[in-house]
Amino acid sequence: MRSTPTLPLLAFLVCFSVPGLLNAQYFRNSDYWKTHRKEVAVGMGISNFLGELGGRDKIGSPFIWDLEFSQTKPALSLGFRYYVAQLLSLRINGTYGVLAGNDNLTKEPSRQNRNLSFRSDIIEAQLCVEFHPFQEQLGHYHDLRGVKGMASSRMGLYVFAGVGGFRFNPKTKFDGAWVELQPLGTEGQGLPEGPEEYSLTQFCIPMGLGVRRALNKTMTIGLELQYTKTFTDYIDDVSGVYYDRDALEEARGPLAAYLSDPSLGEVAGQTTAGQQRGFSDHNDGYLFLKAQIHFKIYQFRSSNKKYRTRIRRQKIVF
């Protein structure tokens, strides 16, 4: 009786294919991410201020409940991400934005009468930890068209928090020119019985979340929302109470006295010395919403050309 080659052939195919499948799964789920663990991110979006000036037609409220959408300004960012584990990454990021607020945008009587306004460029640097509970995967969709097998997940989600520092410089417009407010001490900073002078460089805690969509093996696009908690109430140069206007004029000049109180005079006694000018119980904050492009920096784990060729061939996942 003639022996059939079916069983030996089947055994040969199993021995040949199982290691390949295991390697494919290895590169997909265990070790493949290490060759794509570095990323550069470029972002463009908007910024908005959370503080005393402007806001809704009501008495000032903390956090986003007083957001003034008309004061939305541009923002740009550049960052670098490094995956320390498959779902955990560190990133350093720099962001430039513009923050602004204006009391003439609200119809709340006391805020409108106060008539203060500001604008400030802001530069932020941060170091954050990111957690990626849902991560875009590199499957056959990205590697070979028409191949059936393990489907890729093109969407990802991450959350982040960290520490940082930022630089700001509040200004207001007077006679068509932008005037720096911090040197004027508009609330009597540095003067007798006045508050301490505030620094234009401050510590912050950025936090937020983002979504990503893979375009191919090395590029993703995404949208990120960041809220930054600060430890200063002077981003808009408004925090405490009105300082004596005559004493301020004598110490800092007439421009400082006027910009400390450009009120409309419609609420009697509102701006006399010692009356509330800001709300020092709540520090200022700001938001960034950015569309981003992430570029993965492919890194071979060996300089050996044969090994690198083998890596390329085994990237196809079934």
Residue frames relative to the residue before (quaternion, step in Angstrom):
aa qw qx qy qz dx dy dz
M 1.0000 0.0000 0.0000 0.0000 0.00 0.00 0.00
R 0.4362 -0.7117 0.4953 0.2407 3.57 -0.96 0.97
S 0.3804 -0.7232 0.5233 0.2418 3.57 -0.86 0.90
T 0.3633 -0.7302 0.5379 0.2131 3.56 -0.95 0.87
P 0.4150 -0.7343 0.4827 0.2358 3.60 -0.95 0.83
T 0.3803 0.7739 -0.4607 0.2103 3.60 1.27 -0.02
L 0.7161 0.4587 -0.2755 0.4482 3.61 0.73 -1.04
P 0.6657 0.4766 -0.3329 0.4678 3.65 0.84 -0.82
L 0.6481 0.5161 -0.3277 0.4542 3.57 1.01 -0.79
L 0.6427 0.5242 -0.3160 0.4608 3.56 1.01 -0.85
A 0.6497 0.5141 -0.3133 0.4643 3.56 0.96 -0.87
F 0.6417 0.5239 -0.3225 0.4581 3.56 1.02 -0.82
L 0.6686 0.5043 -0.3047 0.4536 3.59 0.92 -0.89
V 0.6327 0.5258 -0.3298 0.4631 3.57 1.03 -0.80
C 0.6753 0.4939 -0.2998 0.4583 3.57 0.87 -0.96
F 0.6866 0.4864 -0.2847 0.4593 3.56 1.05 -0.72
S 0.7543 0.4377 -0.2264 0.4339 3.57 0.90 -0.95
V 0.6045 0.5925 -0.3718 0.3811 3.61 1.00 -0.75
P 0.6625 0.4752 -0.3404 0.4684 3.64 0.83 -0.80
G 0.6349 0.5304 -0.3420 0.4458 3.59 1.03 -0.71
L 0.6553 0.4979 -0.3114 0.4751 3.57 1.00 -0.84
L 0.6421 0.5141 -0.3286 0.4641 3.55 1.00 -0.81
N 0.6376 0.5148 -0.3296 0.4688 3.56 1.01 -0.79
A 0.6341 0.5334 -0.3359 0.4479 3.55 1.01 -0.84
Q 0.6699 0.4805 -0.2962 0.4824 3.56 0.92 -0.92
Y 0.6088 0.5653 -0.3455 0.4364 3.56 1.07 -0.74
F 0.7088 0.4406 -0.2692 0.4807 3.56 0.88 -0.94
R 0.6486 0.5206 -0.3263 0.4493 3.57 1.12 -0.58
N 0.8542 0.2342 -0.0604 0.4603 3.55 0.68 -1.10
S 0.7727 0.3863 -0.2001 0.4622 3.60 1.06 -0.51
D 0.8600 0.1129 0.0034 0.4976 3.54 0.61 -1.09
Y 0.5169 0.6820 -0.4123 0.3125 3.57 1.20 -0.40
W 0.6130 0.5835 -0.3499 0.4017 3.60 1.06 -0.76
K 0.5951 0.5990 -0.3661 0.3911 3.59 1.14 -0.55
T 0.6450 0.4961 -0.3311 0.4778 3.57 1.17 -0.40
H 0.7365 0.3244 -0.2038 0.5575 3.61 1.31 -0.14
R 0.3307 0.8073 -0.4460 0.1997 3.58 1.15 0.52
K 0.6950 0.4179 -0.2788 0.5144 3.61 1.23 -0.15
E 0.0025 -0.7983 0.6016 -0.0291 3.54 -1.00 0.86
V 0.1982 -0.7112 0.6567 0.1539 3.51 -1.31 0.51
A 0.1130 -0.8089 0.5763 0.0265 3.57 -0.86 0.98
V 0.1007 -0.7620 0.6386 0.0372 3.54 -1.03 0.92
G 0.0345 -0.8363 0.5466 -0.0275 3.57 -0.78 1.03
M 0.0505 -0.7617 0.6453 0.0299 3.52 -1.26 0.55
G 0.2483 0.7909 -0.5287 0.1824 3.57 -0.84 0.90
I 0.6103 -0.5472 0.4412 0.3653 3.53 -1.12 -0.79
S 0.1895 -0.7542 0.6176 0.1175 3.54 -1.30 0.43
N 0.0324 -0.7898 0.6123 0.0134 3.54 -1.22 0.54
F 0.4156 -0.7375 0.4988 0.1859 3.52 -1.11 0.85
L 0.1355 -0.7536 0.6385 0.0774 3.56 -1.17 0.74
G 0.4122 0.7000 -0.4825 0.3276 3.57 -0.15 1.28
E 0.8020 -0.3441 0.2125 0.4396 3.57 -1.27 -0.39
L 0.7435 0.4748 -0.2453 0.4021 3.59 0.86 -0.95
G 0.7907 0.2543 -0.2193 0.5119 3.52 -1.09 0.79
G 0.3832 0.7607 -0.4873 0.1924 3.54 -0.98 -0.85
R 0.7382 -0.4209 0.3106 0.4260 3.51 -1.37 -0.13
D 0.6178 -0.5584 0.4104 0.3716 3.57 -1.32 0.17
K 0.5949 0.5002 -0.3886 0.4948 3.55 0.69 1.17
I 0.6728 -0.4522 0.3685 0.4550 3.57 -1.27 0.13
G 0.6419 -0.5899 0.3354 0.3572 3.56 -0.98 0.89
S 0.1205 -0.7830 0.6093 0.0339 3.56 -1.02 0.94
P 0.5144 -0.6620 0.4403 0.3213 3.61 -1.06 0.66
F 0.8191 0.2744 -0.2209 0.4528 3.49 -1.47 0.30
I 0.8235 -0.2880 0.1758 0.4560 3.60 -1.14 -0.59
W 0.5052 0.6760 -0.4236 0.3291 3.62 1.21 -0.18
D 0.7271 0.3635 -0.2326 0.5340 3.60 1.24 -0.15
L 0.2877 0.8012 -0.4834 0.2037 3.57 1.23 0.45
E 0.1846 -0.7728 0.6012 0.0850 3.57 -0.94 0.97
F 0.2894 -0.8150 0.4788 0.1505 3.58 -0.10 1.31
S 0.6187 0.5688 -0.3589 0.4060 3.61 1.06 -0.59
Q 0.6771 0.4714 -0.2872 0.4867 3.60 1.25 -0.33
T 0.3193 0.7459 -0.5107 0.2843 3.57 1.20 0.49
K 0.0747 -0.8095 0.5818 -0.0241 3.55 -0.82 1.08
P 0.6310 -0.5709 0.3673 0.3756 3.64 -1.22 0.31
A 0.0785 -0.7711 0.6300 0.0491 3.55 -1.32 0.41
L 0.1056 -0.7689 0.6293 0.0416 3.56 -1.20 0.70
S 0.0232 -0.8163 0.5771 -0.0010 3.60 -1.06 0.65
L 0.0747 -0.7520 0.6528 0.0528 3.51 -1.34 0.46
G 0.0676 0.8338 -0.5404 0.0906 3.59 -0.77 1.00
F 0.2281 -0.7347 0.6215 0.1480 3.51 -1.38 0.28
R 0.1285 -0.7986 0.5876 0.0196 3.56 -0.88 1.06
Y 0.0519 -0.7798 0.6237 0.0117 3.55 -1.08 0.83
Y 0.2988 -0.7637 0.5490 0.1613 3.58 -0.69 1.13
V 0.2131 -0.7757 0.5842 0.1072 3.58 -0.65 1.14
A 0.7494 0.0443 -0.0559 0.6583 3.57 1.32 -0.31
Q 0.7183 -0.4707 0.2728 0.4338 3.55 -1.22 0.31
L 0.7940 0.2632 -0.1315 0.5320 3.61 1.02 -0.77
L 0.7020 0.4245 -0.2486 0.5150 3.59 1.26 0.11
S 0.0316 0.8139 -0.5767 0.0638 3.56 -0.82 0.99
L 0.2909 -0.6934 0.6262 0.2061 3.50 -1.38 0.36
R 0.0164 -0.8060 0.5913 0.0209 3.55 -1.09 0.61
I 0.1745 -0.7082 0.6671 0.1514 3.50 -1.28 0.55
N 0.0178 -0.8221 0.5646 -0.0715 3.53 -0.91 0.96
G 0.1237 -0.7655 0.6264 0.0794 3.53 -1.13 0.73
T 0.0384 -0.8123 0.5816 -0.0210 3.57 -0.87 0.97
Y 0.1459 -0.7459 0.6433 0.0920 3.51 -1.11 0.81
G 0.1057 0.7914 -0.5969 0.0794 3.56 -0.94 0.89
V 0.3403 -0.6963 0.5876 0.2325 3.52 -1.37 0.01
L 0.1230 -0.7795 0.6125 0.0457 3.57 -0.93 0.98
A 0.0420 0.8074 -0.5849 0.0649 3.57 -1.03 0.76
G 0.0400 0.7742 -0.6314 0.0173 3.52 -1.30 0.48
N 0.0155 -0.8061 0.5904 -0.0369 3.56 -1.07 0.72
D 0.4229 -0.7337 0.4766 0.2359 3.57 -0.71 1.09
N 0.6178 0.5644 -0.3748 0.3991 3.63 1.07 -0.43
L 0.5740 0.5904 -0.3776 0.4235 3.59 1.30 0.02
T 0.6994 0.4273 -0.2653 0.5078 3.59 1.25 -0.23
K 0.3554 -0.7299 0.5453 0.2086 3.56 -1.19 0.61
E 0.4104 0.6774 -0.5000 0.3504 3.59 1.24 0.20
P 0.5200 -0.7201 0.3478 0.3000 3.63 -0.48 1.20
S 0.7190 0.4495 -0.2874 0.4454 3.62 0.74 -0.95
R 0.6578 0.4943 -0.3144 0.4735 3.60 1.00 -0.72
Q 0.6515 0.5011 -0.3235 0.4688 3.56 0.97 -0.79
N 0.6514 0.5097 -0.3175 0.4638 3.58 0.99 -0.77
R 0.5886 0.5830 -0.3650 0.4246 3.61 1.07 -0.67
N 0.1126 -0.8798 0.4578 0.0610 3.59 1.16 -0.70
L 0.3826 0.7064 -0.5032 0.3185 3.58 0.98 0.82
S 0.0109 -0.7863 0.6177 0.0027 3.57 -1.20 0.51
F 0.0011 0.7930 -0.6092 -0.0014 3.55 -1.24 0.43
R 0.0524 -0.7341 0.6729 0.0742 3.48 -1.45 0.22
S 0.0394 0.8100 -0.5828 0.0515 3.58 -0.97 0.82
D 0.3623 -0.6472 0.6214 0.2523 3.53 -1.10 0.78
I 0.0807 -0.7941 0.6013 0.0354 3.55 -1.08 0.69
I 0.0903 -0.7723 0.6282 0.0270 3.54 -0.96 0.94
E 0.0547 -0.8204 0.5684 -0.0293 3.57 -0.65 1.16
A 0.0889 -0.7498 0.6532 0.0572 3.55 -1.11 0.81
Q 0.0098 -0.8294 0.5563 -0.0504 3.59 -0.88 0.91
L 0.1573 -0.7126 0.6711 0.1309 3.49 -1.40 0.40
C 0.0033 0.8367 -0.5418 0.0801 3.56 -0.51 1.23
V 0.3162 -0.6757 0.6296 0.2169 3.49 -1.38 0.45
E 0.1300 -0.7981 0.5866 0.0450 3.55 -0.89 0.97
F 0.1414 -0.7548 0.6345 0.0878 3.55 -1.11 0.77
H 0.1678 -0.8035 0.5697 0.0403 3.57 -0.78 1.13
P 0.1178 -0.8303 0.5396 0.0745 3.66 0.18 1.18
F 0.7495 0.1658 -0.1186 0.6298 3.57 1.19 -0.57
Q 0.0315 -0.8377 0.5420 -0.0596 3.53 -0.51 1.21
E 0.4857 -0.6376 0.5050 0.3201 3.57 -1.00 0.79
Q 0.2317 -0.8006 0.5461 0.0842 3.57 -0.87 1.02
L 0.3883 -0.6943 0.5565 0.2397 3.55 -1.19 0.62
G 0.0886 0.8122 -0.5672 0.1036 3.55 -0.19 1.27
H 0.7886 -0.3198 0.2094 0.4816 3.57 -1.23 -0.30
Y 0.5348 0.6354 -0.4134 0.3732 3.59 1.16 -0.51
H 0.7316 0.4231 -0.2271 0.4839 3.55 1.03 -0.82
D 0.7473 0.4565 -0.2141 0.4329 3.57 1.14 -0.52
L 0.8211 -0.0307 0.0708 0.5656 3.61 0.91 -0.79
R 0.3529 -0.7500 0.5216 0.2023 3.57 -0.62 1.07
G 0.8192 0.2936 -0.2028 0.4491 3.53 -1.14 0.67
V 0.5756 0.5783 -0.3927 0.4244 3.60 1.24 0.03
K 0.2941 -0.7518 0.5656 0.1684 3.57 -0.85 0.99
G 0.4076 0.6981 -0.5201 0.2758 3.55 -1.05 0.67
M 0.8251 -0.1954 0.1486 0.5089 3.54 -1.11 -0.63
A 0.3267 -0.7685 0.5192 0.1819 3.58 -0.58 1.15
S 0.4329 -0.6842 0.5226 0.2672 3.52 -1.16 0.60
S 0.3055 -0.6981 0.6104 0.2164 3.54 -1.29 0.42
R 0.2348 -0.8348 0.4853 0.1114 3.56 -0.28 1.23
M 0.7015 0.4481 -0.2638 0.4874 3.62 1.22 -0.29
G 0.0560 -0.7884 0.6121 0.0236 3.54 -1.14 0.68
L 0.1590 -0.7637 0.6205 0.0810 3.56 -1.29 0.50
Y 0.0458 0.7980 -0.6000 0.0334 3.58 -1.01 0.78
V 0.2034 -0.7304 0.6362 0.1427 3.52 -1.32 0.45
F 0.0639 -0.8195 0.5695 0.0065 3.58 -1.09 0.59
A 0.0395 0.7550 -0.6545 0.0089 3.52 -1.35 0.40
G 0.1235 0.8136 -0.5587 0.1028 3.57 -1.10 0.57
V 0.4960 -0.6088 0.5130 0.3469 3.51 -1.24 -0.54
G 0.0625 0.8113 -0.5782 0.0597 3.54 -1.17 0.50
G 0.2672 -0.7200 0.6067 0.2051 3.47 -1.38 -0.15
F 0.0809 -0.8043 0.5872 0.0426 3.56 -1.14 0.54
R 0.2788 -0.7336 0.6030 0.1431 3.49 -1.32 0.54
F 0.0274 0.7940 -0.6052 0.0507 3.58 -0.87 0.96
N 0.0630 -0.7879 0.6117 0.0336 3.58 -1.27 0.25
P 0.1898 -0.8282 0.5148 0.1141 3.62 0.10 1.23
K 0.0278 -0.7766 0.6290 -0.0215 3.53 -1.06 0.93
T 0.1240 -0.7575 0.6301 0.1175 3.52 -1.30 0.32
K 0.4832 -0.6797 0.4733 0.2836 3.55 -1.17 0.54
F 0.0584 0.7769 -0.6220 0.0782 3.55 -0.91 1.03
D 0.8372 -0.0631 -0.0177 0.5430 3.57 -0.68 1.16
G 0.7396 -0.4564 0.2211 0.4424 3.57 0.94 0.95
A 0.6929 0.4165 -0.2720 0.5220 3.61 1.28 0.05
W 0.4428 -0.6774 0.5208 0.2717 3.55 -1.18 0.65
V 0.1475 -0.8004 0.5806 0.0215 3.56 -0.77 1.15
E 0.4021 -0.7024 0.5345 0.2434 3.59 -0.87 0.96
L 0.3338 -0.7941 0.4840 0.1538 3.55 -0.77 1.09
Q 0.6071 0.6059 -0.3714 0.3556 3.61 0.95 -0.76
P 0.6795 0.4839 -0.3268 0.4443 3.68 0.85 -0.76
L 0.6314 0.5595 -0.3332 0.4210 3.61 1.20 -0.47
G 0.2650 -0.7889 0.5169 0.2006 3.61 1.16 -0.44
T 0.0322 0.8782 -0.4768 0.0206 3.58 0.88 0.98
E 0.7194 0.3413 -0.2532 0.5494 3.61 1.22 -0.22
G 0.6303 -0.5674 0.3183 0.4236 3.56 1.23 0.52
Q 0.2462 0.7855 -0.5344 0.1917 3.59 1.13 0.51
G 0.8218 0.2098 -0.1861 0.4960 3.54 -0.88 1.03
L 0.6306 0.5084 -0.3368 0.4801 3.60 1.27 -0.01
P 0.6968 -0.4695 0.3190 0.4385 3.62 -1.19 0.35
E 0.8461 0.0676 -0.1210 0.5147 3.56 -0.92 1.09
G 0.5559 0.5749 -0.4117 0.4370 3.56 1.21 0.38
P 0.6274 -0.5357 0.3902 0.4089 3.62 -1.22 0.22
E 0.6277 -0.5160 0.4161 0.4082 3.55 -1.32 0.16
E 0.5597 -0.5712 0.4699 0.3738 3.54 -1.22 0.47
Y 0.3267 -0.7601 0.5292 0.1883 3.59 -0.94 0.83
S 0.4583 -0.6765 0.5139 0.2612 3.54 -1.23 0.64
L 0.4307 -0.7020 0.5112 0.2458 3.56 -1.12 0.69
T 0.6697 0.3909 -0.2912 0.5603 3.59 1.32 0.03
Q 0.0137 0.8362 -0.5405 0.0919 3.57 -0.60 1.15
F 0.5057 -0.6138 0.5263 0.3009 3.53 -1.38 0.41
C 0.0067 -0.8054 0.5926 -0.0063 3.59 -1.11 0.62
I 0.2641 -0.7242 0.6127 0.1744 3.54 -1.37 0.28
P 0.1359 -0.7994 0.5815 0.0660 3.61 -0.33 1.21
M 0.0644 0.7816 -0.6175 0.0603 3.57 -1.12 0.70
G 0.2703 0.7823 -0.5357 0.1672 3.56 -1.15 0.45
L 0.3661 -0.7027 0.5599 0.2423 3.55 -1.26 -0.44
G 0.0974 -0.7978 0.5933 0.0443 3.53 -1.26 0.40
V 0.2287 -0.7266 0.6260 0.1671 3.53 -1.31 0.38
R 0.1430 -0.7904 0.5942 0.0419 3.56 -1.13 0.74
R 0.1005 -0.7637 0.6338 0.0704 3.53 -1.24 0.56
A 0.3703 -0.7459 0.5147 0.2038 3.56 -0.73 1.10
L 0.2433 -0.7515 0.5972 0.1393 3.54 -1.04 0.87
N 0.7565 -0.1422 0.1041 0.6299 3.55 1.12 -0.77
K 0.7873 -0.3453 0.2188 0.4616 3.59 -1.26 -0.22
T 0.8075 0.2992 -0.1258 0.4925 3.59 1.04 -0.64
M 0.7664 0.3200 -0.1890 0.5239 3.62 1.17 -0.05
T 0.0139 0.7660 -0.6426 0.0099 3.55 -1.05 0.86
I 0.2486 -0.7178 0.6217 0.1907 3.53 -1.30 0.38
G 0.0070 0.8288 -0.5586 0.0308 3.57 -1.11 0.50
L 0.2774 -0.7095 0.6209 0.1847 3.49 -1.43 0.14
E 0.0440 -0.8228 0.5657 -0.0319 3.58 -0.76 1.08
L 0.1519 -0.7630 0.6244 0.0699 3.55 -1.03 0.94
Q 0.0291 -0.8094 0.5857 -0.0320 3.58 -0.76 1.08
Y 0.1216 -0.7333 0.6640 0.0810 3.52 -1.07 0.89
T 0.1499 -0.7962 0.5822 0.0685 3.58 -0.88 0.94
K 0.2392 -0.7526 0.6032 0.1117 3.53 -0.74 1.16
T 0.1126 -0.8005 0.5868 0.0463 3.57 -0.84 0.97
F 0.3685 -0.7180 0.5504 0.2139 3.53 -1.35 0.17
T 0.6185 0.4605 -0.3664 0.5207 3.52 1.12 0.82
D 0.2629 -0.7519 0.5823 0.1626 3.55 -1.18 0.60
Y 0.6093 0.5996 -0.3226 0.4064 3.57 1.28 0.29
I 0.2809 0.7537 -0.5482 0.2290 3.61 1.09 0.46
D 0.7494 0.3286 -0.1883 0.5432 3.59 1.09 -0.71
D 0.4885 -0.6827 0.4085 0.3584 3.61 1.32 0.16
V 0.6425 0.4747 -0.3242 0.5067 3.60 1.21 0.43
S 0.1711 0.8104 -0.5463 0.1246 3.57 -0.76 1.01
G 0.8533 0.2261 -0.0722 0.4643 3.57 0.57 -1.17
V 0.7458 -0.3478 0.3103 0.4759 3.55 -0.70 -1.16
Y 0.6180 -0.5341 0.4247 0.3904 3.54 -1.33 0.28
Y 0.3126 -0.7221 0.5917 0.1750 3.53 -1.07 0.85
D 0.6397 -0.5236 0.3888 0.4068 3.55 -1.18 0.50
R 0.4154 -0.7612 0.4415 0.2304 3.54 -0.50 1.21
D 0.6476 0.5140 -0.3283 0.4569 3.62 0.96 -0.77
A 0.6595 0.4963 -0.3122 0.4704 3.59 0.97 -0.84
L 0.6437 0.5171 -0.3198 0.4646 3.58 1.05 -0.75
E 0.6471 0.5123 -0.3236 0.4627 3.57 1.00 -0.78
E 0.6497 0.5156 -0.3189 0.4587 3.56 0.99 -0.79
A 0.7321 0.4330 -0.2394 0.4682 3.60 0.95 -0.83
R 0.8328 0.2197 -0.0690 0.5035 3.59 0.88 -0.92
G 0.6157 -0.5785 0.3478 0.4065 3.59 1.20 -0.10
P 0.6783 -0.5288 0.3349 0.3849 3.60 -1.26 0.38
L 0.6105 0.5529 -0.3670 0.4324 3.61 1.05 -0.63
A 0.6468 0.5061 -0.3172 0.4743 3.59 0.96 -0.84
A 0.6525 0.5159 -0.3215 0.4524 3.59 0.95 -0.83
Y 0.6795 0.4838 -0.3046 0.4598 3.59 0.89 -0.86
L 0.7108 0.4596 -0.2791 0.4535 3.60 0.81 -0.94
S 0.5746 0.5614 -0.3883 0.4515 3.60 1.20 -0.28
D 0.8092 0.0601 0.0043 0.5845 3.57 1.18 -0.61
P 0.1000 0.8016 -0.5796 0.1074 3.59 0.18 1.28
S 0.2022 0.8447 -0.4812 0.1182 3.58 1.21 0.51
L 0.5581 -0.6413 0.4362 0.2951 3.54 -1.27 0.53
G 0.4415 -0.7240 0.4347 0.3033 3.60 1.25 -0.21
E 0.4805 0.6995 -0.4150 0.3282 3.58 1.19 0.38
V 0.7190 0.3059 -0.2236 0.5827 3.60 1.27 -0.18
A 0.3668 -0.7771 0.4703 0.2012 3.56 -0.29 1.29
G 0.8558 0.1735 -0.1402 0.4667 3.56 -1.01 0.94
Q 0.4453 0.7263 -0.4471 0.2724 3.61 1.21 -0.08
T 0.8060 0.3175 -0.1412 0.4791 3.59 0.93 -0.84
T 0.3577 0.7191 -0.5230 0.2854 3.60 1.09 0.47
A 0.6902 -0.4968 0.3279 0.4114 3.57 -1.22 0.52
G 0.7897 0.2970 -0.2439 0.4783 3.57 -0.94 0.98
Q 0.5732 0.5770 -0.3911 0.4307 3.61 1.24 -0.23
Q 0.6336 -0.5687 0.3797 0.3620 3.54 -1.19 0.61
R 0.1439 -0.7828 0.6028 0.0558 3.54 -0.90 1.04
G 0.7848 0.0778 -0.0248 0.6143 3.56 1.10 -0.82
F 0.4322 -0.6563 0.5368 0.3071 3.55 -1.23 -0.51
S 0.1758 -0.8640 0.4668 0.0686 3.54 0.22 1.34
D 0.5397 0.6383 -0.4082 0.3670 3.63 1.22 -0.18
H 0.7577 0.2744 -0.1689 0.5675 3.59 1.21 -0.37
N 0.3507 -0.7351 0.5428 0.2048 3.56 -0.79 1.04
D 0.5773 -0.5857 0.4450 0.3545 3.55 -1.27 0.41
G 0.0597 -0.7693 0.6338 0.0535 3.53 -1.32 0.32
Y 0.1415 -0.7891 0.5866 0.1153 3.56 -1.27 -0.02
L 0.3230 -0.7395 0.5689 0.1587 3.52 -1.33 0.46
F 0.1041 -0.7339 0.6647 0.0929 3.51 -1.30 0.61
L 0.0201 -0.7461 0.6650 0.0264 3.56 -1.07 0.81
K 0.0348 0.8456 -0.5228 0.1023 3.57 -0.39 1.25
A 0.2925 -0.6711 0.6496 0.2050 3.51 -1.22 0.70
Q 0.0797 -0.8366 0.5417 -0.0161 3.57 -0.78 1.04
I 0.2031 -0.7111 0.6539 0.1598 3.50 -1.37 0.45
H 0.1542 -0.7939 0.5858 0.0525 3.57 -0.79 1.06
F 0.1276 -0.7886 0.5999 0.0444 3.56 -0.81 1.04
K 0.2841 -0.7584 0.5636 0.1627 3.58 -0.65 1.11
I 0.2841 -0.7312 0.5973 0.1669 3.55 -1.02 0.87
Y 0.2774 -0.7909 0.5234 0.1534 3.58 -0.30 1.27
Q 0.0351 -0.8064 0.5899 -0.0227 3.55 -0.85 1.00
F 0.3073 -0.7319 0.5806 0.1810 3.57 -0.72 1.08
R 0.4282 -0.7192 0.4908 0.2418 3.56 -1.05 0.72
S 0.7658 0.2063 -0.1522 0.5898 3.56 1.26 0.07
S 0.4179 -0.6937 0.5236 0.2644 3.57 -1.14 0.56
N 0.4810 0.6722 -0.4298 0.3634 3.59 1.29 -0.10
K 0.4490 -0.7274 0.4486 0.2609 3.61 -0.63 1.11
K 0.6363 0.5241 -0.3396 0.4529 3.61 1.00 -0.77
Y 0.6495 0.5086 -0.3189 0.4667 3.58 0.98 -0.83
R 0.6579 0.5108 -0.3129 0.4563 3.56 0.96 -0.85
T 0.6257 0.5206 -0.3386 0.4720 3.59 1.04 -0.71
R 0.6506 0.5146 -0.3148 0.4613 3.57 0.98 -0.83
I 0.6148 0.5431 -0.3415 0.4588 3.58 1.06 -0.76
R 0.6529 0.5191 -0.3198 0.4496 3.58 0.90 -0.90
R 0.6852 0.4882 -0.2943 0.4533 3.57 0.88 -0.91
Q 0.7243 0.4460 -0.2583 0.4579 3.58 0.98 -0.74
K 0.4653 0.6834 -0.4547 0.3312 3.57 1.21 0.09
I 0.5681 0.5797 -0.3961 0.4292 3.60 1.17 -0.43
V 0.1369 -0.8152 0.5622 0.0225 3.55 -0.71 1.14
F 0.1336 -0.7953 0.5894 0.0471 3.56 -0.91 0.99
